[in-house]
Amino acid sequence: MRELLERIAGRRFFVIGDLYLDHYIFGSPQRVSREAPVMVLEEDRHEHRLGGGAAPALALAALGCQVAIGGVVGDDAEGRKLVELLGAAGIDAGHVHVDGSRPTTLKTRVVAEGFFLFPQQLVRIDRQERAPITPDVERRLSRSIRAADGEAVLVSDYRSGVATEAVVDAVRGFQQVRGALTAVDSQGELRKFGGFDLVKCNQGEAEAVLGAVLDDDSRRPTQLQTLCDELGCRCLVVTRGSAGASVVTVDDYQEVPAENRSEIYDVTGAGDTVVAVMAAALLAGASPVDAARLAQLAAGIVVRKWGNAQASTAELAAAAALTPNPLYRLTGEGE
């Protein structure tokens, strides 16, 4: 694992997706309101963090990769803040395009802390436009993809209008011309990404596409092999929460167990971490199963942290040294 992490550092990625700005309002609980049965918080501080499609970019940067990002923001203060945060994180934001016809997606979370062991999120308010981007912005993003200087393109599809058919076709064109690795984390529209090298989704999303449940251990390999064949992808990974992940290739099926199943703190960003780490490991020459092992190790680190967190190279190296992380086939036999 340590050797794999060394090969990952310095790899060049272009990430494209729905960019979000996360706004946190922290406060200390004081009393129950007389106006309604709700808690009254005394505001302590505000924080802005990157979210949505910026999350896998952050995960890649934490591994020492060179990352550029493409996406859309509004002509507003939130969009300028998002670009500023990308720069501060060492991510090239030169391909983030401004569209004055739509607002920057903003997710505001009200969080109570002080009397609790951990901060507690009370409510989330989303401001976003889910309509597809305009043809003009579509063309600009497609040009950015064709001009990208990367060994891999990762699409983070939060279904907020950026991953249109034309944009996805531009990614395929980059794949064919440059021989680049292509990866996607899609929240359900899997067939749109046929031919990608890595397709990642969760169990519910895979079930929605298949029209069948994946709870039967004896049937799951065939179900997911069928989906992998239909998508024409090199590797399909389906995350299944505490059950780990199913890793499917053209000629193999394996299940990789989850790490740290007993100390989950916050699952925000875990899926973004999985697709980013898997893509980086595949690009560095790892097998799909070894890439999934490293990704599960990283996810086990980020779920112990608050908010949209990342796993650093040092954290992964330390965790790998302590974790045998066996692989299990459906027979239950270790390898």
Order of alpha helices (4+ residues) and beta strands (2+ residues): alpha-beta-beta-beta-alpha-beta-alpha-beta-beta-beta-alpha-beta-alpha-beta-beta-alpha-alpha-beta-beta-beta-alpha-alpha-alpha
